[in-house]
Amino acid sequence: MTLSVVHMDVLDAIKNRRSVRKYSAEAVPEDALMRVLEAGRIAPSANNLQPWHFVVVRDPGTRKKLTGGKYAKFLEECPVVIAGCGDTKKSPEWHVVDVTIALQNMVTQATAEGLGTCWIGSFDEKEVKDALGVPDDFSVVAMLTLGHSKEKARGERRTKAIDEITSRDRFAKG
Ligand SMILES: Cc1cc2nc3c(=O)[nH]c(=O)nc-3n(C[C@H](O)[C@H](O)[C@H](O)COP(=O)(O)O)c2cc1C
């Protein structure tokens, strides 16, 4: 396999991803889930501290406890939720970035597996920590939903052009 083919595969997965908020009841196969978690496990982290822990939530009763946020109601119907937790003691400065990178690796792998995902930032941290038994020295950075999409294909969303968001050698905007 040539390098360019590998690059295309990744870019396709990144391009094909859209936030999925409607899920079928179909279970997520364990092998696909393991590859999604593996993509997170091997993510880069500052000083290779890997200051993360991921709680995979399948239990419907526990999932319901995660739906307190205004934009998180659909977690009740989604077969898998992954809560990304960061070790605030181990890496006070970078745990948020590190957990975020790992979660986004999982999103990309899930897309390649044909699974839908959605980032969830709409939650009360204390509520989620209580529901999942997250210890005091960990924060809940974000959650992901994971499952088979039941959404109809959507049109493209507006995204900024490369020219709008990049400059060369020196920051130059507008
Ligand atoms: C950090 C973060 C938090 C988000 N939180 C939520 C959320 O709580 N509920 C939700 O429905 N979507 C949430 N989203 C999804 C965004 O609304 C979505 O990514 C954005 O509108 C772009 O659409 P797309 O993902 O389909 O490309 C979140 C996305 C990010 C990156």
The ligand as a Gaussian input file, in Angstrom:
#p B3LYP/6-31G(d) Opt

LIG

0 1
 C      -16.377000      20.128000      21.964000
 C      -17.688000      19.861000      21.277000
 C      -18.853000      19.767000      22.033000
 C      -20.068000      19.465000      21.403000
 N      -21.181000      19.287000      22.182000
 C      -22.333000      18.891000      21.605000
 C      -23.466000      18.568000      22.404000
 O      -23.434000      18.635000      23.627000
 N      -24.601000      18.156000      21.780000
 C      -24.681000      18.064000      20.414000
 O      -25.746000      17.681000      19.917000
 N      -23.618000      18.352000      19.604000
 C      -22.451000      18.749000      20.178000
 N      -21.341000      18.993000      19.391000
 C      -21.425000      18.808000      17.924000
 C      -21.336000      20.123000      17.130000
 O      -22.553000      20.799000      17.256000
 C      -20.996000      19.778000      15.665000
 O      -19.745000      19.158000      15.612000
 C      -20.967000      21.014000      14.765000
 O      -22.234000      21.602000      14.689000
 C      -20.505000      20.680000      13.340000
 O      -21.353000      19.716000      12.736000
 P      -20.785000      18.313000      12.268000
 O      -20.164000      17.636000      13.473000
 O      -21.955000      17.526000      11.729000
 O      -19.752000      18.539000      11.216000
 C      -20.127000      19.306000      19.995000
 C      -18.953000      19.409000      19.250000
 C      -17.745000      19.662000      19.869000
 C      -16.492000      19.713000      19.034000

